[in-house]
């Protein structure tokens, strides 16, 4: 009697499962019109062109800022003013650089945006540390953030 119930239950589950898996859904395919695709392609082309122009402008600004920083450091080296610059970070009074021993000078934004200012300060500091390394006849770690 117990096996009869099990068999009945097993048949009920089997047939019930077959009914549940039946797929009565309808597949719908939407086709985009040619005009919509052409409009999207034109928008993407404009956006890509604008992005490329902005990237070239950004790279030019960063290279100009780095050149300013290097020129300022070379001018200070010739004048005998040895220091490291810090922009946008707190510096204690009489704090010195751990690599060179030069005094750290806190400055505001150099010019333009904060990124340009960072590129200028990094180039200035890189030039100072490279000069220090050449004078000491040893290799000095100089982090490179921008060319």
N, CA, C and O atoms as a GROMACS GRO file, in nm:
protein
  588
    1UNK      N    1   0.082  -0.119   0.000
    1UNK     CA    2   0.000   0.000   0.000
    1UNK      C    3   0.087   0.126   0.000
    1UNK      O    4   0.056   0.226  -0.064
    2UNK      N    5   0.194   0.117   0.073
    2UNK     CA    6   0.286   0.231   0.078
    2UNK      C    7   0.351   0.254  -0.057
    2UNK      O    8   0.371   0.369  -0.097
    3UNK      N    9   0.386   0.147  -0.129
    3UNK     CA   10   0.448   0.160  -0.260
    3UNK      C   11   0.351   0.214  -0.363
    3UNK      O   12   0.392   0.284  -0.455
    4UNK      N   13   0.225   0.183  -0.350
    4UNK     CA   14   0.125   0.236  -0.442
    4UNK      C   15   0.115   0.387  -0.433
    4UNK      O   16   0.103   0.456  -0.534
    5UNK      N   17   0.120   0.438  -0.311
    5UNK     CA   18   0.116   0.583  -0.293
    5UNK      C   19   0.241   0.648  -0.350
    5UNK      O   20   0.233   0.755  -0.411
    6UNK      N   21   0.355   0.584  -0.331
    6UNK     CA   22   0.482   0.640  -0.383
    6UNK      C   23   0.479   0.646  -0.535
    6UNK      O   24   0.521   0.744  -0.596
    7UNK      N   25   0.427   0.537  -0.598
    7UNK     CA   26   0.422   0.534  -0.743
    7UNK      C   27   0.326   0.641  -0.793
    7UNK      O   28   0.355   0.709  -0.891
    8UNK      N   29   0.213   0.656  -0.728
    8UNK     CA   30   0.115   0.756  -0.769
    8UNK      C   31   0.173   0.896  -0.755
    8UNK      O   32   0.154   0.980  -0.842
    9UNK      N   33   0.242   0.919  -0.647
    9UNK     CA   34   0.304   1.048  -0.624
    9UNK      C   35   0.413   1.074  -0.729
    9UNK      O   36   0.425   1.186  -0.780
   10UNK      N   37   0.492   0.973  -0.760
   10UNK     CA   38   0.597   0.986  -0.859
   10UNK      C   39   0.539   1.017  -0.997
   10UNK      O   40   0.593   1.101  -1.068
   11UNK      N   41   0.430   0.952  -1.036
   11UNK     CA   42   0.366   0.978  -1.164
   11UNK      C   43   0.309   1.119  -1.168
   11UNK      O   44   0.319   1.189  -1.269
   12UNK      N   45   0.248   1.160  -1.059
   12UNK     CA   46   0.190   1.294  -1.051
   12UNK      C   47   0.298   1.401  -1.067
   12UNK      O   48   0.279   1.498  -1.140
   13UNK      N   49   0.411   1.382  -0.999
   13UNK     CA   50   0.521   1.478  -1.009
   13UNK      C   51   0.579   1.477  -1.150
   13UNK      O   52   0.608   1.584  -1.204
   14UNK      N   53   0.597   1.362  -1.210
   14UNK     CA   54   0.654   1.352  -1.344
   14UNK      C   55   0.566   1.421  -1.448
   14UNK      O   56   0.615   1.502  -1.527
   15UNK      N   57   0.437   1.391  -1.448
   15UNK     CA   58   0.348   1.453  -1.546
   15UNK      C   59   0.327   1.601  -1.517
   15UNK      O   60   0.314   1.682  -1.609
   16UNK      N   61   0.324   1.634  -1.392
   16UNK     CA   62   0.309   1.774  -1.354
   16UNK      C   63   0.430   1.856  -1.400
   16UNK      O   64   0.415   1.970  -1.445
   17UNK      N   65   0.547   1.798  -1.387
   17UNK     CA   66   0.670   1.867  -1.429
   17UNK      C   67   0.671   1.886  -1.581
   17UNK      O   68   0.716   1.990  -1.631
   18UNK      N   69   0.623   1.787  -1.653
   18UNK     CA   70   0.618   1.798  -1.798
   18UNK      C   71   0.524   1.911  -1.839
   18UNK      O   72   0.551   1.980  -1.938
   19UNK      N   73   0.418   1.931  -1.767
   19UNK     CA   74   0.325   2.040  -1.796
   19UNK      C   75   0.385   2.176  -1.761
   19UNK      O   76   0.357   2.276  -1.828
   20UNK      N   77   0.467   2.180  -1.659
   20UNK     CA   78   0.526   2.308  -1.619
   20UNK      C   79   0.634   2.354  -1.715
   20UNK      O   80   0.656   2.474  -1.730
   21UNK      N   81   0.702   2.262  -1.780
   21UNK     CA   82   0.813   2.298  -1.866
   21UNK      C   83   0.769   2.334  -2.007
   21UNK      O   84   0.851   2.374  -2.089
   22UNK      N   85   0.643   2.320  -2.037
   22UNK     CA   86   0.594   2.355  -2.169
   22UNK      C   87   0.610   2.505  -2.189
   22UNK      O   88   0.570   2.584  -2.103
   23UNK      N   89   0.669   2.545  -2.302
   23UNK     CA   90   0.698   2.686  -2.330
   23UNK      C   91   0.594   2.740  -2.427
   23UNK      O   92   0.593   2.704  -2.545
   24UNK      N   93   0.508   2.827  -2.376
   24UNK     CA   94   0.406   2.889  -2.460
   24UNK      C   95   0.442   3.034  -2.493
   24UNK      O   96   0.358   3.109  -2.542
   25UNK      N   97   0.567   3.073  -2.468
   25UNK     CA   98   0.604   3.212  -2.490
   25UNK      C   99   0.618   3.243  -2.638
   25UNK      O  100   0.640   3.153  -2.720
   26UNK      N  101   0.605   3.367  -2.671
   26UNK     CA  102   0.615   3.412  -2.809
   26UNK      C  103   0.742   3.496  -2.821
   26UNK      O  104   0.766   3.586  -2.740
   27UNK      N  105   0.822   3.466  -2.921
   27UNK     CA  106   0.945   3.541  -2.942
   27UNK      C  107   0.915   3.663  -3.028
   27UNK      O  108   0.853   3.652  -3.134
   28UNK      N  109   0.960   3.779  -2.980
   28UNK     CA  110   0.936   3.904  -3.050
   28UNK      C  111   1.070   3.962  -3.089
   28UNK      O  112   1.159   3.974  -3.005
   29UNK      N  113   1.085   3.997  -3.213
   29UNK     CA  114   1.208   4.059  -3.260
   29UNK      C  115   1.176   4.200  -3.306
   29UNK      O  116   1.089   4.222  -3.390
   30UNK      N  117   1.247   4.297  -3.248
   30UNK     CA  118   1.227   4.436  -3.286
   30UNK      C  119   1.339   4.476  -3.382
   30UNK      O  120   1.456   4.449  -3.357
   31UNK      N  121   1.303   4.539  -3.486
   31UNK     CA  122   1.402   4.586  -3.582
   31UNK      C  123   1.415   4.736  -3.571
   31UNK      O  124   1.316   4.809  -3.572
   32UNK      N  125   1.541   4.782  -3.561
   32UNK     CA  126   1.564   4.926  -3.557
   32UNK      C  127   1.553   4.980  -3.699
   32UNK      O  128   1.590   4.915  -3.796
   33UNK      N  129   1.504   5.099  -3.706
   33UNK     CA  130   1.498   5.159  -3.839
   33UNK      C  131   1.638   5.205  -3.878
   33UNK      O  132   1.721   5.232  -3.792
   34UNK      N  133   1.663   5.214  -4.003
   34UNK     CA  134   1.794   5.256  -4.055
   34UNK      C  135   1.826   5.398  -4.008
   34UNK      O  136   1.942   5.428  -3.979
   35UNK      N  137   1.727   5.484  -4.002
   35UNK     CA  138   1.748   5.623  -3.960
   35UNK      C  139   1.796   5.630  -3.815
   35UNK      O  140   1.884   5.710  -3.782
   36UNK      N  141   1.741   5.546  -3.729
   36UNK     CA  142   1.782   5.544  -3.588
   36UNK      C  143   1.927   5.499  -3.576
   36UNK      O  144   2.005   5.559  -3.502
   37UNK      N  145   1.963   5.395  -3.649
   37UNK     CA  146   2.102   5.346  -3.646
   37UNK      C  147   2.198   5.452  -3.698
   37UNK      O  148   2.304   5.472  -3.639
   38UNK      N  149   2.163   5.519  -3.806
   38UNK     CA  150   2.250   5.624  -3.862
   38UNK      C  151   2.264   5.740  -3.764
   38UNK      O  152   2.373   5.797  -3.752
   39UNK      N  153   2.156   5.776  -3.696
   39UNK     CA  154   2.161   5.884  -3.597
   39UNK      C  155   2.252   5.845  -3.479
   39UNK      O  156   2.331   5.927  -3.432
   40UNK      N  157   2.241   5.721  -3.432
   40UNK     CA  158   2.327   5.674  -3.323
   40UNK      C  159   2.473   5.670  -3.366
   40UNK      O  160   2.561   5.709  -3.288
   41UNK      N  161   2.500   5.624  -3.487
   41UNK     CA  162   2.637   5.620  -3.537
   41UNK      C  163   2.696   5.761  -3.549
   41UNK      O  164   2.814   5.781  -3.518
   42UNK      N  165   2.617   5.856  -3.594
   42UNK     CA  166   2.664   5.994  -3.607
   42UNK      C  167   2.694   6.053  -3.470
   42UNK      O  168   2.794   6.123  -3.453
   43UNK      N  169   2.607   6.026  -3.372
   43UNK     CA  170   2.629   6.076  -3.237
   43UNK      C  171   2.758   6.017  -3.179
   43UNK      O  172   2.837   6.089  -3.117
   44UNK      N  173   2.779   5.887  -3.199
   44UNK     CA  174   2.899   5.821  -3.148
   44UNK      C  175   3.024   5.877  -3.214
   44UNK      O  176   3.126   5.895  -3.148
   45UNK      N  177   3.018   5.905  -3.342
   45UNK     CA  178   3.134   5.963  -3.413
   45UNK      C  179   3.166   6.102  -3.359
   45UNK      O  180   3.283   6.135  -3.338
   46UNK      N  181   3.063   6.185  -3.336
   46UNK     CA  182   3.085   6.320  -3.279
   46UNK      C  183   3.145   6.311  -3.140
   46UNK      O  184   3.240   6.383  -3.107
   47UNK      N  185   3.090   6.222  -3.058
   47UNK     CA  186   3.137   6.206  -2.920
   47UNK      C  187   3.283   6.160  -2.918
   47UNK      O  188   3.363   6.209  -2.838
   48UNK      N  189   3.318   6.066  -3.005
   48UNK     CA  190   3.455   6.016  -3.013
   48UNK      C  191   3.550   6.127  -3.054
   48UNK      O  192   3.659   6.140  -2.997
   49UNK      N  193   3.512   6.207  -3.152
   49UNK     CA  194   3.595   6.317  -3.199
   49UNK      C  195   3.617   6.420  -3.088
   49UNK      O  196   3.728   6.469  -3.069
   50UNK      N  197   3.511   6.452  -3.015
   50UNK     CA  198   3.522   6.548  -2.904
   50UNK      C  199   3.614   6.495  -2.794
   50UNK      O  200   3.695   6.569  -2.739
   51UNK      N  201   3.601   6.367  -2.763
   51UNK     CA  202   3.684   6.306  -2.660
   51UNK      C  203   3.831   6.306  -2.700
   51UNK      O  204   3.918   6.336  -2.618
   52UNK      N  205   3.859   6.274  -2.825
   52UNK     CA  206   3.998   6.276  -2.873
   52UNK      C  207   4.057   6.417  -2.864
   52UNK      O  208   4.173   6.433  -2.826
   53UNK      N  209   3.978   6.518  -2.899
   53UNK     CA  210   4.025   6.656  -2.891
   53UNK      C  211   4.053   6.696  -2.746
   53UNK      O  212   4.153   6.762  -2.718
   54UNK      N  213   3.965   6.655  -2.653
   54UNK     CA  214   3.986   6.686  -2.511
   54UNK      C  215   4.111   6.618  -2.458
   54UNK      O  216   4.185   6.676  -2.379
   55UNK      N  217   4.136   6.494  -2.500
   55UNK     CA  218   4.254   6.421  -2.454
   55UNK      C  219   4.382   6.488  -2.505
   55UNK      O  220   4.480   6.498  -2.431
   56UNK      N  221   4.382   6.532  -2.631
   56UNK     CA  222   4.499   6.602  -2.684
   56UNK      C  223   4.523   6.732  -2.610
   56UNK      O  224   4.637   6.768  -2.581
   57UNK      N  225   4.415   6.804  -2.581
   57UNK     CA  226   4.424   6.929  -2.507
   57UNK      C  227   4.478   6.904  -2.366
   57UNK      O  228   4.563   6.978  -2.317
   58UNK      N  229   4.427   6.798  -2.301
   58UNK     CA  230   4.472   6.763  -2.167
   58UNK      C  231   4.621   6.729  -2.166
   58UNK      O  232   4.696   6.776  -2.080
   59UNK      N  233   4.664   6.650  -2.262
   59UNK     CA  234   4.805   6.611  -2.270
   59UNK      C  235   4.893   6.732  -2.294
   59UNK      O  236   5.001   6.744  -2.235
   60UNK      N  237   4.849   6.822  -2.379
   60UNK     CA  238   4.926   6.944  -2.405
   60UNK      C  239   4.938   7.030  -2.279
   60UNK      O  240   5.044   7.084  -2.250
   61UNK      N  241   4.828   7.042  -2.205
   61UNK     CA  242   4.830   7.121  -2.081
   61UNK      C  243   4.924   7.059  -1.978
   61UNK      O  244   4.998   7.131  -1.911
   62UNK      N  245   4.922   6.926  -1.965
   62UNK     CA  246   5.009   6.859  -1.868
   62UNK      C  247   5.156   6.873  -1.907
   62UNK      O  248   5.242   6.896  -1.822
   63UNK      N  249   5.185   6.860  -2.035
   63UNK     CA  250   5.324   6.875  -2.081
   63UNK      C  251   5.374   7.018  -2.061
   63UNK      O  252   5.489   7.039  -2.025
   64UNK      N  253   5.287   7.117  -2.085
   64UNK     CA  254   5.323   7.257  -2.064
   64UNK      C  255   5.350   7.283  -1.916
   64UNK      O  256   5.446   7.351  -1.882
   65UNK      N  257   5.264   7.230  -1.830
   65UNK     CA  258   5.282   7.249  -1.686
   65UNK      C  259   5.411   7.183  -1.639
   65UNK      O  260   5.484   7.240  -1.558
   66UNK      N  261   5.441   7.063  -1.689
   66UNK     CA  262   5.565   6.995  -1.652
   66UNK      C  263   5.686   7.073  -1.699
   66UNK      O  264   5.786   7.082  -1.627
   67UNK      N  265   5.679   7.131  -1.817
   67UNK     CA  266   5.790   7.212  -1.868
   67UNK      C  267   5.811   7.336  -1.780
   67UNK      O  268   5.925   7.375  -1.755
   68UNK      N  269   5.701   7.398  -1.734
   68UNK     CA  270   5.712   7.513  -1.643
   68UNK      C  271   5.780   7.474  -1.513
   68UNK      O  272   5.866   7.546  -1.463
   69UNK      N  273   5.742   7.359  -1.458
   69UNK     CA  274   5.801   7.312  -1.333
   69UNK      C  275   5.949   7.284  -1.348
   69UNK      O  276   6.028   7.320  -1.261
   70UNK      N  277   5.987   7.221  -1.458
   70UNK     CA  278   6.129   7.191  -1.482
   70UNK      C  279   6.208   7.320  -1.499
   70UNK      O  280   6.317   7.333  -1.444
   71UNK      N  281   6.154   7.416  -1.574
   71UNK     CA  282   6.223   7.544  -1.595
   71UNK      C  283   6.239   7.620  -1.463
   71UNK      O  284   6.344   7.679  -1.439
   72UNK      N  285   6.135   7.617  -1.378
   72UNK     CA  286   6.144   7.686  -1.249
   72UNK      C  287   6.250   7.622  -1.161
   72UNK      O  288   6.324   7.692  -1.092
   73UNK      N  289   6.259   7.490  -1.162
   73UNK     CA  290   6.359   7.420  -1.081
   73UNK      C  291   6.500   7.451  -1.131
   73UNK      O  292   6.591   7.475  -1.052
   74UNK      N  293   6.518   7.450  -1.263
   74UNK     CA  294   6.650   7.482  -1.318
   74UNK      C  295   6.691   7.625  -1.282
   74UNK      O  296   6.808   7.650  -1.253
   75UNK      N  297   6.596   7.717  -1.285
   75UNK     CA  298   6.624   7.855  -1.247
   75UNK      C  299   6.664   7.863  -1.100
   75UNK      O  300   6.759   7.933  -1.065
   76UNK      N  301   6.592   7.790  -1.013
   76UNK     CA  302   6.624   7.790  -0.870
   76UNK      C  303   6.760   7.725  -0.843
   76UNK      O  304   6.834   7.770  -0.756
   77UNK      N  305   6.792   7.620  -0.915
   77UNK     CA  306   6.922   7.554  -0.898
   77UNK      C  307   7.034   7.651  -0.933
   77UNK      O  308   7.133   7.660  -0.860
   78UNK      N  309   7.019   7.723  -1.043
   78UNK     CA  310   7.121   7.821  -1.083
   78UNK      C  311   7.135   7.932  -0.979
   78UNK      O  312   7.245   7.985  -0.959
   79UNK      N  313   7.025   7.967  -0.914
   79UNK     CA  314   7.028   8.073  -0.813
   79UNK      C  315   7.069   8.020  -0.675
   79UNK      O  316   7.085   8.099  -0.582
   80UNK      N  317   7.086   7.889  -0.663
   80UNK     CA  318   7.127   7.832  -0.535
   80UNK      C  319   7.014   7.814  -0.435
   80UNK      O  320   7.039   7.802  -0.315
   81UNK      N  321   6.890   7.812  -0.483
   81UNK     CA  322   6.774   7.791  -0.396
   81UNK      C  323   6.730   7.645  -0.410
   81UNK      O  324   6.667   7.607  -0.508
   82UNK      N  325   6.765   7.565  -0.311
   82UNK     CA  326   6.734   7.422  -0.316
   82UNK      C  327   6.618   7.393  -0.221
   82UNK      O  328   6.627   7.415  -0.101
   83UNK      N  329   6.510   7.343  -0.279
   83UNK     CA  330   6.391   7.312  -0.200
   83UNK      C  331   6.304   7.214  -0.278
   83UNK      O  332   6.323   7.192  -0.397
   84UNK      N  333   6.210   7.158  -0.207
   84UNK     CA  334   6.109   7.070  -0.266
   84UNK      C  335   5.976   7.138  -0.243
   84UNK      O  336   5.953   7.199  -0.139
   85UNK      N  337   5.889   7.129  -0.341
   85UNK     CA  338   5.759   7.194  -0.330
   85UNK      C  339   5.651   7.093  -0.294
   85UNK      O  340   5.657   6.976  -0.332
   86UNK      N  341   5.553   7.139  -0.219
   86UNK     CA  342   5.436   7.059  -0.184
   86UNK      C  343   5.313   7.143  -0.213
   86UNK      O  344   5.300   7.255  -0.165
   87UNK      N  345   5.223   7.088  -0.291
   87UNK     CA  346   5.102   7.161  -0.329
   87UNK      C  347   4.981   7.085  -0.278
   87UNK      O  348   4.964   6.966  -0.305
   88UNK      N  349   4.897   7.157  -0.203
   88UNK     CA  350   4.772   7.097  -0.158
   88UNK      C  351   4.786   7.002  -0.042
   88UNK      O  352   4.692   6.928  -0.013
   89UNK      N  353   4.898   7.000   0.025
   89UNK     CA  354   4.914   6.914   0.142
   89UNK      C  355   4.977   6.992   0.256
   89UNK      O  356   5.053   7.086   0.234
   90UNK      N  357   4.945   6.953   0.377
   90UNK     CA  358   4.996   7.023   0.494
   90UNK      C  359   5.143   6.990   0.514
   90UNK      O  360   5.184   6.874   0.505
   91UNK      N  361   5.222   7.093   0.541
   91UNK     CA  362   5.365   7.076   0.566
   91UNK      C  363   5.398   7.147   0.697
   91UNK      O  364   5.360   7.262   0.718
   92UNK      N  365   5.469   7.076   0.785
   92UNK     CA  366   5.510   7.136   0.911
   92UNK      C  367   5.619   7.239   0.886
   92UNK      O  368   5.689   7.233   0.785
   93UNK      N  369   5.632   7.332   0.978
   93UNK     CA  370   5.736   7.433   0.967
   93UNK      C  371   5.872   7.364   0.976
   93UNK      O  372   5.893   7.276   1.060
   94UNK      N  373   5.963   7.403   0.889
   94UNK     CA  374   6.099   7.348   0.882
   94UNK      C  375   6.104   7.200   0.847
   94UNK      O  376   6.202   7.133   0.881
   95UNK      N  377   6.002   7.148   0.780
   95UNK     CA  378   6.003   7.008   0.737
   95UNK      C  379   6.098   6.993   0.620
   95UNK      O  380   6.106   7.081   0.534
   96UNK      N  381   6.170   6.882   0.616
   96UNK     CA  382   6.266   6.858   0.507
   96UNK      C  383   6.232   6.730   0.432
   96UNK      O  384   6.165   6.641   0.485
   97UNK      N  385   6.278   6.724   0.310
   97UNK     CA  386   6.258   6.607   0.225
   97UNK      C  387   6.349   6.494   0.272
   97UNK      O  388   6.467   6.516   0.299
   98UNK      N  389   6.295   6.375   0.283
   98UNK     CA  390   6.373   6.262   0.333
   98UNK      C  391   6.481   6.216   0.235
   98UNK      O  392   6.579   6.155   0.277
   99UNK      N  393   6.465   6.245   0.107
   99UNK     CA  394   6.563   6.202   0.007
   99UNK      C  395   6.678   6.301  -0.004
   99UNK      O  396   6.795   6.262  -0.001
  100UNK      N  397   6.645   6.428  -0.016
  100UNK     CA  398   6.748   6.528  -0.042
  100UNK      C  399   6.790   6.607   0.081
  100UNK      O  400   6.901   6.659   0.087
  101UNK      N  401   6.704   6.615   0.178
  101UNK     CA  402   6.731   6.698   0.295
  101UNK      C  403   6.695   6.844   0.271
  101UNK      O  404   6.716   6.929   0.358
  102UNK      N  405   6.640   6.875   0.153
  102UNK     CA  406   6.600   7.012   0.121
  102UNK      C  407   6.474   7.048   0.198
  102UNK      O  408   6.393   6.961   0.233
  103UNK      N  409   6.458   7.175   0.224
  103UNK     CA  410   6.340   7.227   0.291
  103UNK      C  411   6.218   7.208   0.199
  103UNK      O  412   6.227   7.225   0.077
  104UNK      N  413   6.105   7.173   0.259
  104UNK     CA  414   5.981   7.157   0.182
  104UNK      C  415   5.902   7.287   0.193
  104UNK      O  416   5.875   7.337   0.302
  105UNK      N  417   5.867   7.339   0.077
  105UNK     CA  418   5.794   7.466   0.069
  105UNK      C  419   5.652   7.437   0.024
  105UNK      O  420   5.631   7.377  -0.081
  106UNK      N  421   5.554   7.480   0.102
  106UNK     CA  422   5.414   7.461   0.064
  106UNK      C  423   5.372   7.577  -0.025
  106UNK      O  424   5.393   7.694   0.009
  107UNK      N  425   5.312   7.543  -0.138
  107UNK     CA  426   5.266   7.646  -0.231
  107UNK      C  427   5.119   7.620  -0.265
  107UNK      O  428   5.068   7.510  -0.245
  108UNK      N  429   5.054   7.722  -0.316
  108UNK     CA  430   4.915   7.708  -0.362
  108UNK      C  431   4.914   7.653  -0.503
  108UNK      O  432   5.016   7.605  -0.553
  109UNK      N  433   4.799   7.659  -0.566
  109UNK     CA  434   4.790   7.614  -0.704
  109UNK      C  435   4.881   7.698  -0.792
  109UNK      O  436   4.883   7.821  -0.782
  110UNK      N  437   4.956   7.632  -0.876
  110UNK     CA  438   5.049   7.703  -0.963
  110UNK      C  439   4.976   7.779  -1.073
  110UNK      O  440   4.989   7.900  -1.086
  111UNK      N  441   4.899   7.707  -1.150
  111UNK     CA  442   4.823   7.768  -1.258
  111UNK      C  443   4.721   7.668  -1.308
  111UNK      O  444   4.742   7.547  -1.297
  112UNK      N  445   4.613   7.717  -1.361
  112UNK     CA  446   4.513   7.627  -1.418
  112UNK      C  447   4.448   7.539  -1.314
  112UNK      O  448   4.413   7.586  -1.205
  113UNK      N  449   4.431   7.413  -1.346
  113UNK     CA  450   4.360   7.319  -1.260
  113UNK      C  451   4.455   7.255  -1.158
  113UNK      O  452   4.577   7.275  -1.163
  114UNK      N  453   4.398   7.180  -1.068
  114UNK     CA  454   4.478   7.109  -0.968
  114UNK      C  455   4.568   7.005  -1.034
  114UNK      O  456   4.680   6.982  -0.988
  115UNK      N  457   4.522   6.943  -1.139
  115UNK     CA  458   4.605   6.844  -1.210
  115UNK      C  459   4.725   6.910  -1.276
  115UNK      O  460   4.836   6.856  -1.273
  116UNK      N  461   4.704   7.028  -1.334
  116UNK     CA  462   4.816   7.100  -1.393
  116UNK      C  463   4.915   7.140  -1.285
  116UNK      O  464   5.037   7.131  -1.304
  117UNK      N  465   4.863   7.185  -1.172
  117UNK     CA  466   4.948   7.224  -1.061
  117UNK      C  467   5.031   7.105  -1.012
  117UNK      O  468   5.150   7.119  -0.985
  118UNK      N  469   4.967   6.989  -1.001
  118UNK     CA  470   5.039   6.868  -0.959
  118UNK      C  471   5.148   6.831  -1.059
  118UNK      O  472   5.258   6.793  -1.019
  119UNK      N  473   5.119   6.842  -1.188
  119UNK     CA  474   5.219   6.810  -1.290
  119UNK      C  475   5.338   6.906  -1.279
  119UNK      O  476   5.453   6.864  -1.294
  120UNK      N  477   5.310   7.033  -1.254
  120UNK     CA  478   5.416   7.132  -1.241
  120UNK      C  479   5.502   7.105  -1.117
  120UNK      O  480   5.625   7.109  -1.125
  121UNK      N  481   5.438   7.079  -1.005
  121UNK     CA  482   5.511   7.052  -0.880
  121UNK      C  483   5.592   6.923  -0.893
  121UNK      O  484   5.707   6.918  -0.849
  122UNK      N  485   5.534   6.820  -0.951
  122UNK     CA  486   5.607   6.693  -0.967
  122UNK      C  487   5.729   6.709  -1.057
  122UNK      O  488   5.834   6.651  -1.029
  123UNK      N  489   5.716   6.786  -1.164
  123UNK     CA  490   5.831   6.809  -1.252
  123UNK      C  491   5.938   6.890  -1.180
  123UNK      O  492   6.057   6.862  -1.195
  124UNK      N  493   5.897   6.989  -1.102
  124UNK     CA  494   5.991   7.070  -1.023
  124UNK      C  495   6.069   6.980  -0.927
  124UNK      O  496   6.192   6.985  -0.921
  125UNK      N  497   5.996   6.898  -0.851
  125UNK     CA  498   6.059   6.811  -0.752
  125UNK      C  499   6.148   6.705  -0.818
  125UNK      O  500   6.255   6.674  -0.767
  126UNK      N  501   6.103   6.651  -0.930
  126UNK     CA  502   6.183   6.551  -1.002
  126UNK      C  503   6.315   6.613  -1.047
  126UNK      O  504   6.420   6.550  -1.034
  127UNK      N  505   6.311   6.736  -1.099
  127UNK     CA  506   6.432   6.804  -1.144
  127UNK      C  507   6.527   6.830  -1.027
  127UNK      O  508   6.648   6.811  -1.040
  128UNK      N  509   6.472   6.872  -0.914
  128UNK     CA  510   6.555   6.897  -0.795
  128UNK      C  511   6.621   6.768  -0.746
  128UNK      O  512   6.739   6.767  -0.713
  129UNK      N  513   6.545   6.659  -0.742
  129UNK     CA  514   6.600   6.532  -0.693
  129UNK      C  515   6.702   6.474  -0.790
  129UNK      O  516   6.802   6.417  -0.748
  130UNK      N  517   6.678   6.489  -0.919
  130UNK     CA  518   6.776   6.442  -1.017
  130UNK      C  519   6.906   6.520  -1.003
  130UNK      O  520   7.015   6.462  -1.009
  131UNK      N  521   6.896   6.651  -0.986
  131UNK     CA  522   7.016   6.734  -0.968
  131UNK      C  523   7.090   6.691  -0.841
  131UNK      O  524   7.213   6.680  -0.842
  132UNK      N  525   7.016   6.669  -0.734
  132UNK     CA  526   7.076   6.624  -0.608
  132UNK      C  527   7.152   6.493  -0.629
  132UNK      O  528   7.264   6.478  -0.582
  133UNK      N  529   7.089   6.399  -0.699
  133UNK     CA  530   7.153   6.269  -0.726
  133UNK      C  531   7.281   6.284  -0.806
  133UNK      O  532   7.379   6.215  -0.779
  134UNK      N  533   7.281   6.371  -0.905
  134UNK     CA  534   7.401   6.392  -0.987
  134UNK      C  535   7.514   6.453  -0.903
  134UNK      O  536   7.630   6.417  -0.920
  135UNK      N  537   7.480   6.544  -0.813
  135UNK     CA  538   7.581   6.609  -0.729
  135UNK      C  539   7.641   6.511  -0.628
  135UNK      O  540   7.760   6.519  -0.596
  136UNK      N  541   7.560   6.421  -0.578
  136UNK     CA  542   7.606   6.325  -0.478
  136UNK      C  543   7.668   6.202  -0.543
  136UNK      O  544   7.726   6.117  -0.475
  137UNK      N  545   7.655   6.192  -0.674
  137UNK     CA  546   7.711   6.076  -0.745
  137UNK      C  547   7.640   5.946  -0.712
  137UNK      O  548   7.702   5.839  -0.715
  138UNK      N  549   7.514   5.954  -0.682
  138UNK     CA  550   7.438   5.833  -0.653
  138UNK      C  551   7.302   5.841  -0.717
  138UNK      O  552   7.254   5.947  -0.757
  139UNK      N  553   7.243   5.727  -0.726
  139UNK     CA  554   7.111   5.719  -0.788
  139UNK      C  555   7.005   5.752  -0.683
  139UNK      O  556   7.007   5.699  -0.572
  140UNK      N  557   6.913   5.838  -0.719
  140UNK     CA  558   6.806   5.880  -0.629
  140UNK      C  559   6.674   5.837  -0.691
  140UNK      O  560   6.650   5.856  -0.810
  141UNK      N  561   6.588   5.779  -0.608
  141UNK     CA  562   6.454   5.740  -0.657
  141UNK      C  563   6.375   5.866  -0.687
  141UNK      O  564   6.354   5.951  -0.600
  142UNK      N  565   6.331   5.876  -0.810
  142UNK     CA  566   6.252   5.991  -0.852
  142UNK      C  567   6.120   5.938  -0.909
  142UNK      O  568   6.118   5.884  -1.019
  143UNK      N  569   6.010   5.952  -0.834
  143UNK     CA  570   5.882   5.903  -0.885
  143UNK      C  571   5.840   5.982  -1.009
  143UNK      O  572   5.854   6.104  -1.013
  144UNK      N  573   5.789   5.914  -1.106
  144UNK     CA  574   5.746   5.978  -1.230
  144UNK      C  575   5.594   5.977  -1.237
  144UNK      O  576   5.533   5.870  -1.244
  145UNK      N  577   5.534   6.096  -1.234
  145UNK     CA  578   5.390   6.106  -1.243
  145UNK      C  579   5.347   6.154  -1.381
  145UNK      O  580   5.239   6.118  -1.429
  146UNK      N  581   5.429   6.234  -1.443
  146UNK     CA  582   5.402   6.285  -1.576
  146UNK      C  583   5.535   6.317  -1.641
  146UNK      O  584   5.632   6.347  -1.571
  147UNK      N  585   5.542   6.310  -1.774
  147UNK     CA  586   5.672   6.329  -1.842
  147UNK      C  587   5.747   6.450  -1.806
  147UNK      O  588   5.856   6.473  -1.858
   0.00000   0.00000   0.00000
